[in-house]
Amino acid sequence: MLVFFWDFPKTDARLFACIFTLASFSTVCAWRLYPEQGLPAKHGLLLGVAFLGAISWMQFAADEIVETMQSSGQILGLPDAFLGGTVVAWGASTGDLAALIATARAGEGKMALTAAFAGPIFQILVGSGCTIFYLNFTSGTAVHFSMHGNLMVICTTGILLCLSYLVLIPTIFKYKYSR
């Protein structure tokens, strides 16, 4: 199968084949080497293989979801910026939502509230910073981009919602956060 995909001129097919092969191989190795009881003899190596398999499967699933969203957007005539700001962002936030709910239910409301604001801000700053750094480093020139159309609407809406949450929520609850 890998040889079949390797002949394709597109690099996406090669990357797909490599990730799928790596994920399948590491998953089969972890499944076959793990004993039914107790820890295996090479516990660290098996953990590394299982971790590599899990990361590969997540990459494979993420690529397929993004491709499905892009295809759906093209069929429905929706721009990529709209899909990225809504559907993909909602899907990416479900893990954060589950973690915040679990933290709040454990009685750590202040920690959950702080994480609700700090997590996305950190992701935006580090994600954008690393991306811009990589583009500057590889191209050797400054990266120029413009915010217009849908991207401007999504960014403005996000900033206004964050600011309104910072003002309205504490005011509504009179600056007291209880269970």
Secondary structure as GFF3:
##gff-version 3
##sequence-region A 1 179
A	DSSP	alpha_helix	2	6	.	.	.	ID=ss1
A	DSSP	alpha_helix	11	33	.	.	.	ID=ss2
A	DSSP	alpha_helix	43	76	.	.	.	ID=ss3
A	DSSP	alpha_helix	80	85	.	.	.	ID=ss4
A	DSSP	alpha_helix	87	105	.	.	.	ID=ss5
A	DSSP	alpha_helix	109	139	.	.	.	ID=ss6
A	DSSP	alpha_helix	150	172	.	.	.	ID=ss7
###
